[in-house]
Every structure is written in structure tokens, then in C-alpha cells.
Amino acid sequence: MSEIKKVVLAYSGGLDTSVIVKWLQETYQCEVVTFTADIGQGEEVEPARAKAEALGVEEIFIDDLQEEFVRDFVFPIFRANTVYEGEYLLGTSIARPLIAKRLIEIANATGADAISHGATGKGNDQVRFELGAYALKPGIKVIAPWREWDLSSRETLLAYCDRHGIPVEKKKGKSPYSMDANLLHISYEGGILEDPWAEPEEDMWRWSVAPESAPDQPTNLELTYAKGDIVAINGEAMAPHLVLATLNKIAGENGVGRLDIVENRYVGMKSRGCYETPGGTVMLRAHRAIESLTLDKELAHLKDSLMPKYAELIYNGYWWSPERLALQKLIDESQEPVNGVVRVKLYKGNVTVTGRKSDQSLFDEGIATFEDDGGVYNQRDAEGFIKLNALRLRIAADKGRSMK
């Protein structure tokens, strides 16, 4: 008899997780609770209820988490200007801690012994789900079917469905890519993308037009910031998830946000993926612009030096770690003066900052001007500044040390 009595499964309603429901019931002789999250993936989530019911599931959770996702997960990483390996805006990575959090909440509410997910043993998501779960409930048991069963392909999954009478929706024109979407991005892997030399097919992209097909007239936006977060677009106040949804639509229409990269997975392999992050691309550019005006130089440079480590923590699944939480406190504290408005121009795939203003700006025109500054800045002071900073270089040169 299995010691597992009840499992909470992260359930999409798709092929993999529908098989997992039946496999858990059969393998562990346990009750399965399903949890389906709406995080802005652009698909109806309610049909998952009927699919779960057809599999004998009695406790079904379907939650709209879009506002929490953007407010508590997306906005915090953009306060840090977070980019993994110089390019990736962490669209998949940042959704996983929220799902892990909700899995544990449901496990606590239903008295479940374990949680389960459909991530494979090759990817990052298994790590992200499980590190989050263990951080929030150390004694929770985790069942990862892809690490246990002998079903290794779509064909074997379909055969399992046939044997167990699991209804499978066969979609016409099914994408050849493995795709993951939420309100921040949509990702594409597999298919021809497994060859890093192969160019993505144009009809693969879902959220953006090709830059060359974008409108011939630019779109201008004014983004209002409060403590590092966008709170209004063109003067209209919006909740966080509506800010991102609006930017996704407008930026996608202007060909903004496509990315094609080879990244280093936490498990050690390289992976080629394509991403669409239209709104996030605008947010990153605009946030750096408002910070350039309002942040102290050394604080800004400190943030930039810490960002790669912060990004790596999130990519690798350590959202709930003490080091990430400590870094977040520093980042959030730095954002107190990051208030104002940034104007951006979107044009054929490009995001150009054309203006920024803030009541807490540290930019002093009287000092920075190339015109007469009225004696505010004594240019003779620069001589001593340069000589003091050159002191170690001069000493080394005097001692005959080559600088070549």
C-alpha cells in the first residue's frame, strides 16, 4: 500500500498531465487533486475542469493568478533589470515559483501528502518547482512522473491514453514546437529549433509581427513610474497585469520582443529557444531610462553588478532562497526614488527612449551644461582629481612595471 494518499498535480489539461492523473491513480492508488493556473497564457483554463472530472478528480482548483503574477513576481525582477546570460528576460523561470507556492497552499488546504508536476528530467522546470516546494514545505513529497515511468514519447503517451480510455483532443495544425506561455512571454523549443543554424519559421511567432512588416509610423508611449513599477500608460492608471497585457499588444504590433538564443540550462546542457517578450522588452528599456535619471551612480552600478547573480538565482529556481530575498530587499529599497515618466518610441522591432523626467531627478542641467555654468563647477578641480586617481599608475611606471 502506497504511503501517498493524496497528491496535488499542476494540471494543464493537456496530453502529458492527463496521462499523469491516471498514472498517479494507478501507480500510487491515491486521490489526485488538480490545480490549473491562469497566468495569462492566452488559453481558456476552465475546460480543464471537465477533463479532470472525466478522469475521476473530485477536488479541482482553477485560479486566476494574473494580477499576483505580475505584481509579486514580474515587477520585482524588472526593478532589478534582470536578464539571464545577457538576453533572456526569464519569462518561464519567473512563473514557476508562483505555481510552486500555490501547489503548497492547496496541499496544506486539502491535507495532501505530495505534489506532482509534468516537467521532464532534462529541463530546468523540475528544479524550479521542487526547490520552491521544499523551501515552502520541507517535508512535502514530490512525484515527478517523467523521472519514474517508461513513457518516453508522444506516441507512448497516446498509446497509454488508448489503453486507459483517456479522451485526447487531437488538434488540427498542432504546433511542432514545445511551447510555454504566460503574461510575460511565450517560448518555443523543439522541432527545427533543435538545429541552432535553422532559422525560425515566420508562422511560428504568435504575439508579434515581423519587424519588417510592422507599421511604417512609430508608436509613442508615456510610461509613468512609481517606486520602479509602471503604474500608468499615456496617463491612464492600470493594475500591473493590465500594464503588461497592454504593452504586449502594442509592442507586438510594432514587431518588438523577438529573441532567438542558445542558453545554458541549470542541469548542464545547452538549449536553443525562441522567445516573444514584447511588453517586457519595453519595460526593461524604460526602467533603465528612469533609473538613469533618479538613481545615485554607485547605487546603480552596485545593482548592475549584482544583477547577473540575481538573474542566475531565479533561472535556477532559487526564488525562495535567503540570498534572493536579501537581494530583493536591497533592490526594492533602491527603487524609492525611481518615480517619473519615460517616453518611448516603438518602431519596426526597436524600442527607443526619447524622453524621461522626474521630480526626483539627480540630473542638474546647471552642472552638466556645455554652456557657461556660472561657476557652479570649478574645472580646475579636475586636475587634482585626475592626479590622485593616476597615483598608483605613476608609481608602477616609476618602478619600471610594464603596462603592456
Secondary structure as UniProt FT lines:
FT   STRAND          6..10
FT   HELIX           15..28
FT   STRAND          31..38
FT   HELIX           47..54
FT   TURN            55..56
FT   STRAND          59..64
FT   HELIX           66..69
FT   HELIX           70..74
FT   HELIX           75..79
FT   TURN            80..81
FT   TURN            85..87
FT   TURN            91..92
FT   HELIX           93..95
FT   HELIX           96..110
FT   STRAND          114..116
FT   TURN            121..122
FT   HELIX           125..136
FT   TURN            138..139
FT   STRAND          141..143
FT   HELIX           145..147
FT   HELIX           154..164
FT   TURN            172..173
FT   STRAND          178..181
FT   STRAND          186..189
FT   HELIX           191..194
FT   TURN            196..197
FT   HELIX           202..204
FT   HELIX           211..213
FT   STRAND          219..226
FT   TURN            227..228
FT   STRAND          229..233
FT   TURN            234..235
FT   STRAND          236..237
FT   HELIX           240..253
FT   TURN            254..255
FT   STRAND          258..264
FT   TURN            266..267
FT   STRAND          270..276
FT   HELIX           278..294
FT   HELIX           297..316
FT   TURN            319..320
FT   HELIX           322..334
FT   TURN            335..337
FT   STRAND          340..347
FT   TURN            348..349
FT   STRAND          350..357
FT   TURN            359..360
FT   HELIX           365..368
FT   TURN            374..375
FT   TURN            379..380
FT   HELIX           381..389
FT   HELIX           391..398
FT   TURN            399..400
//
